[in-house]
Amino acid sequence: MVENQIVQPHENIVEIEHAVIDYPLRRYTIRAVTDVSLSLKRGAITALVGESGSGKTTLASSLLRCISEPGILSGGEVRFYPAEGAPVEVLKLSPREIDRFRWEKVSMVFQAAQSALNPVYTVRAQFEETVREHGMKWSRERIEQKMREVFDYVKLDYDRVARCYPHELSGGMKQRVMIAFSLLLDPELIILDEPTTALDVITQDYIFSILKRINREKGISMLLMTHDIGIVAKFADYVGVLYAGRLMEFGSVFDVFRERRHPYTKGLIRATPSLIGDLEALKPIGGSPPDLRNLPQGCVFSPRCPYCTDACREREPDTAVQGGRCIKCIHGFEEYE
C-alpha cells in the first residue's frame, strides 16, 4: 500500500449473508428467519417492513447478537464494516468484545421507551452509567457536554429533562431521550425498532424529522423496522419486505414504490390508507400470515397470492437479482398483471 494513501470506507456498513434464525422449543423448532441476505448502505436509512411475525426485529437483533431467548443464529454471517479499521465478524466476537460493540458501533432505539428506561434512576444517572460501563474515562464535565449536545439534537431541554425520572416525561419525550441515548457514544449505525409506537401522528412526524436530520448531518446509517408504509415512503432510502422470515423484495424506495414487483409488496401498498385517496379503493391482503410451525409447500405466500400458479405451490422460488434490486418470486422481474 502506498504510504499515506486514503482508504475509502466500504460502501456497505453491514452485510448479512444467508442468515438462519431458529427458536428451538421442547416439542418443535420455529424457524423465524430463513436464508436472508441483506446489505445496508453506509449513510442510508434502510427500512424493513412486513406484518407482525415476519421476522423484522429478529433479523435486526442478529446485528447486536441479542436475539430473544431461546433464539439462536443457526447459520449465516453478519459482517460490520467500520469507517476505519478491519471488518468485524459479529458472530465471532467474544462476550467482552460484543459488549463494547453494542452502543459504540451499533446502538438501538427500542420499541417501548417506557420499558427501556430504568424507572428508579434519573435520565442523567442512566447516561452516566452507560459511559462508565463502556470504560470511557470521561470527566463529569465531558459527560455533561456530550449530553447537552445529543439533547440539543433531539430538541430537549437538558437542564430540565436530565434530572427527571422516566415517569415524569411524556411518551414523545421518552422516545427522544432514547434517541439521545443511542447517540451518546457516536455509533455508526442505529437500529430503530418501531420508534414511534403508541405516539400520535404529529409526534411521530416530529421524531422522524429528527432522525432524518441526524442521518443527514451526522452521516449515521439507520435500520428502521416499521409497519407504516407511509413512513417508509417519506423517510427511508432503501426498503426490504419480509414475509414469514424471508426477504421477498429489496431495493431503493423509489424503485420499489414505482415498480413493486412482488405480490406481497403490492398488497401492503394497496392496503395503506391515504389522506387523499378513496377508502373504497383500499384492498386488504386476503387470508392470514402463515403458521411458522406448518408452512405451505412451495412459496410461503402462495395461499394469499392472487397470481399464484401450480408452479408456485410446488417449489419455493429462488431470489432473482437485477441491479440493486432483488425479488423472491417465481415470476422474477416479469410483469404478471
N, C-alpha and C positions, 0 to 999 in steps of 0.2 A: 504494500500500500504506500502511496506517495505521502510523504510527511506533510502534516497539516491539512491533508485532504478532508473536506467536509463530507461526512457520511449522512446521506438523506435518510430520514426515518422511513420505515416500511409503510406502504400505502394503507395496509390494514393494521388496526390496533389489536384485533383479536381474530383468530381463525379457529373455528370448531370443525373437526373432521370426524364424520361417521359416529357421532355421539349416540350412545345407547344408555338409557337410564331405567333401572328396574326398581320395583318395590317388592322384595321378597316377603311374602306373608306365610302364615303357618300352612295354609291349605293350597295356595297357589301364588304365582308371581305376576304382578301387574307391570307391563312394560309401558311406561309413561312417555318415553321418547324413543323413537326408532330411527336409527341411521340418519341423523340430521347433520348436514354440513352447512356451515354458515360463516361468512366473513363480515366483520364490522369495519367500515371505512373510518380511517382516522379523521377526527374533526367533524364527523357527521352525526346526525340523530337517526338512529335506526329503530323502527317500531316493530314489535311483534303483536299481531292481532289474532283473534280466534275466540271461539266460545269458551266458557268455563270448562276446565278439564282438558284443554287442548295441549297443554304442556309448556305454556309460555314461562311461567315462574320457575318451573322445574328446570327447564333448559338454561335460563338465565342464572339460576343458583349454581350451576356447574362451574361458572366462571370464578366463583369465590369458594368453591368446594364446601358449600353449606346447604346441600340438598337435605330436605327434611327427613328425619328418620322414619322408616328404615331404608330410605332410598340410597342407591349406590350407582355410580357411573360404571356400568358393566363393560363398556367398550368405547373406543374413540380417543381423540386427543383434543386438548384445549391449549392453545398457544397464544401467549400475550407478547406483543411487540412494544416495548417501552420506547420513548422518544430517543433515549440514549442507552446504550448497552446491548447485551445479547438477548435474544428471545427467551422468554420464560415458559418452560413446560409446567403448567399449573398443576397437573396431576402428580408431578414428581417432587413438588416442594415438601420440605419437612414441616411438621407442625409449627415450629418456630418461624419458618420462612413464610408459611401461609398466613400466619397472624400478622406479620409485617406487611405482606402483600395486600391484605384487606385494609382498606381505607387509605393506604399510602399510594397504591397504584390503581385500585378499583374500589370505589365506595358504592353504597346502596341507599336509596331512599325507599323505605318500606311502605307497604300498602296502608297500614293503620298507624299513623303518627302517634296517636294516644297510647298505643301499646308499645311502641318502640322507645319512648322516653320513660326514664325511671321516675315514678311519681313522688319519691321521697327525697330527691335531690333537686336543687335549683338548676336552671339551664347552665349557668356559669360553672357549677361544680361538675356537671357531666362533660362539658367541653374540656375542662382541666384534667379530668380523669382520663379522657381519651388520649390527650397529649402525653401524659405520664405512662400510660400502658404501652405506648409505642416507643418508649425510650427516648423521647425528644427532650433534650436538655434545654428547654425554653424557660426563660425567666417569667415571672408573673407579668411583667410589663409587656413582654413579647406575646404572651398568650392573649392579653387584653387587646393589643394592637391587631392581632390576627382576627380575633372575634369581632372587633369593630369593622374590619374590612369585609368579612363574609356577611355580617349583619347588614351592612350597607348594600350589598348586592341583592339581598332578599327584601329590602325595604322594611327593616325592623329597627325600632328604637333600642339601641344596645343598653343604654343606662336603665331603661325600664324592664325590658324583657329578660336580660341576663340574670336578674335577681329573682325572677318569678319561678314558681313551681309549675309543672305542666298543666295542672288543673286550673290555673289562673289564666290560661291562654285559650283563645278560640281555636276551632279546628283549623282554620286557614293559617293562623299564626303558628300553630304547632307544626303544620306541614312545612312552612317556611323555615322554622328552626331546624327541621330535619334536612332541608336542602342546604342550609348553612353548615350543618354538621358534616354533610358529605363533601363540602369544600375545604374543611379545616386543614387537611394535610396535603392539599394540592394534588389530588389524584388526576390520572389521565383519562379515566373512564368512570362514568356514573351510571349505575343501573337504577331505573325508575320503575317500581312495581305499582301500577295503578296509583300514581302520586296524588290524584285529586278525588279519590273515592269519598263519598258522603259529603262533598262540598257543593255549594250552589254554583250555578254556571258562571256567574260573574267572577267568583273567587277562582274557579277552575281556569278561566281565561287569563286572569291576572298571574296566577302561578306559572302557567305555561309561557307567558310572555317573559317572566323572569328567567325561566330555564332556557328559553331561546337566546336571551341576552348573554347568559353565562356561556352558552355554547359558542356563540359568535365572537365574544370579546376575549374569553379565556382559552378558546380552542379545545375545550374539553369534549371528548366524544361521549355520546349518550346512547343507552339502550333502554327503550321505553316499552313496557308491557301495558296494553290497554284493550278495552272492548270498543272504544269510541272511534269509529271510522272518521268522523269529522275532525277530531283532534289530530289524527294521523295525517289527513289531507292538508291541514293548516301548518303543522309544526315539524313533521318528520321529513327526512331526505330520502330514506330507504324504508321499505316495508317488507316483512316476511309474514306469510299467512300460514298458521299452524292449524292442523286438524288431526285429532287422535294421535298426537305425538309425532306427526310427520310434517315436514315443510312442504306445503302444497304449491306455493308460489313465492318468488322473491324478485325484487327489482327496485328501481327508483320509484318514488311515489308518483312522479309524473307518468312514467311508462305504465305502471300497474293500474292507475286510475283511468288513464286514457284507453288502454287496451288490456283490460283484465281478461286473462286467458282461462284461468281455472274456474269451473262452475261454482265452486265454493266461494271464491273471491267475488264473483258476480252476485251470488246470493247475499253475501254480507253487505255489499254496497247497495243493492236494491232494497234491503230491509232497513236502511238507515233513514230516519226521518229528516226532513228538510224544512227550514222556516218558510221557504218559498214554493216548495213542491206540493203536489196534490197527495193528501194522505191516502186517497183511494188507490194511488199508483204503487203504494208500498206492497212488496211481495215477500212475506216471511219465508224462510227456508223450511220446507216441509220435513216432518219427522223429528227425531231427537238425536243428539250426539250418541255415538256408539258406546256400548259397554266394553271397556278395555279388557275385560276378562273373556269376552266372547265376540271377537271382531269378525265381520263378514269376510267371506272369501273374496279374493281379488282386491279391487280398490276399496279402501275403507269408507269412501264417500258414496259408493255406488248405490246403496239403498235410498239415498236422498237426492241423487243427481238426476235432473231432468233429461240429461243427454246420455244416460247410461246405456251401454250396449252389452251384448253377450260377452265380448272380449273383456269388458271392464269387470265382469263378475268372475272371470276365470283366473286372472292373474293381476298381481299388484304392478302398477306401472313403474317404469324407470323414470329417473329425473332427467328431463331434457334441458340442455343449457344452450343459450343463444346470447352472445354478447355478455352483458352483465345481468341477464335475467335467467331464472330457472323456473320450471314448472313440472309438477309431478302429476301427469295426466296421460292417459293412453293416446289422446288426441295430439299431445305435444303442443306446438305453436300453431296448429291448423285451426281454421275457423270452423265452428260446428253449429252455427245458427245463422 
